[in-house]
Amino acid sequence: MYKGVFYMEDRKTRAPSRHSIQIDRRENITVAGVIDVISFDEVSVICETEMGIIVIKGANLHVKRINLESGELVVSGEIDGLSYENASTGTKAKSLMGRLFR
């Protein structure tokens, strides 16, 4: 039991190593701190970052570069929006997918 409590406290106090987003003329977006890319197509890119799930929406989106070792993602296209989603529970993740694929 003590190990579980220690682990949770350690996880809460640990700061993310780095997370940043840079958007250039709504044509290119660079995201640092990416852990995994969940899905992508021409209208959305969904990725998990150190600060939560990010949904990038737009048109003609293309993943130009992904390097999970360095945590960098570069997407080009017509960027219309960016939002963070909570991924703490499975029901929220299903809800997110349900909203994207209506």
C-alpha positions in Angstrom: 0.0 0.0 0.0 2.8 2.5 0.8 4.3 2.0 -2.7 1.0 2.9 -4.3 0.7 6.1 -2.2 4.4 7.0 -2.9 3.9 6.5 -6.7 0.8 8.7 -6.8 2.5 11.5 -4.9 5.6 11.2 -7.1 3.5 11.4 -10.2 1.5 14.4 -9.0 4.6 16.4 -8.1 6.6 15.5 -11.2 6.6 18.4 -13.7 6.3 17.7 -17.4 9.7 17.8 -19.1 8.5 20.2 -21.8 5.3 21.0 -23.7 4.9 23.7 -26.2 2.9 24.5 -29.3 4.0 26.8 -32.1 1.6 27.7 -35.0 3.0 29.4 -38.0 0.4 31.4 -40.2 -2.2 28.7 -39.4 -0.4 26.5 -42.0 2.1 24.6 -39.8 1.9 23.5 -36.2 4.7 22.1 -34.1 3.9 20.3 -30.8 6.6 19.4 -28.3 6.0 16.9 -25.5 4.1 14.4 -27.6 3.9 10.9 -26.2 1.8 9.2 -28.9 -0.3 9.9 -32.0 -3.7 8.3 -31.5 -5.1 9.0 -34.9 -4.9 11.3 -37.9 -6.6 12.0 -41.2 -7.1 15.0 -43.5 -9.4 16.8 -41.0 -8.0 16.0 -37.6 -4.9 14.9 -35.7 -5.3 13.5 -32.2 -2.2 13.1 -30.1 -1.4 12.4 -26.4 1.0 14.9 -24.9 2.5 15.4 -21.4 -0.3 17.9 -20.7 -3.3 15.8 -22.1 -4.9 14.8 -25.3 -4.8 17.5 -28.1 -7.1 17.6 -31.1 -6.0 19.6 -34.1 -8.7 20.3 -36.6 -8.5 21.6 -40.1 -8.4 20.7 -43.7 -5.8 19.0 -45.8 -3.8 18.1 -42.7 -0.6 16.1 -43.2 1.8 14.8 -40.6 5.1 16.1 -41.9 7.3 14.8 -39.0 6.8 12.7 -35.9 9.6 11.8 -33.5 8.3 10.1 -30.4 11.8 9.8 -28.9 12.2 13.6 -28.9 8.4 14.2 -28.5 8.0 16.4 -31.6 5.1 16.4 -34.0 4.8 18.7 -37.1 1.6 19.0 -39.0 0.9 21.1 -42.1 -2.4 22.1 -43.7 -5.2 24.6 -43.0 -5.4 24.7 -39.2 -8.9 25.7 -38.0 -8.7 24.8 -34.3 -6.9 23.2 -31.4 -8.3 21.9 -28.2 -7.3 19.9 -25.1 -9.4 16.9 -24.0 -9.2 15.0 -20.7 -8.1 11.4 -21.1 -8.4 10.3 -17.5 -11.2 7.9 -18.0 -12.1 5.4 -20.8 -15.6 6.9 -21.0 -14.3 10.3 -21.8 -12.1 8.9 -24.6 -15.1 7.1 -26.1 -17.0 10.3 -25.9 -14.3 12.1 -27.7 -14.2 9.5 -30.5 -18.0 9.6 -30.6 -18.0 13.4 -31.2 -15.3 13.2 -33.9 -17.0 10.4 -35.9 -20.7 11.5 -35.8 
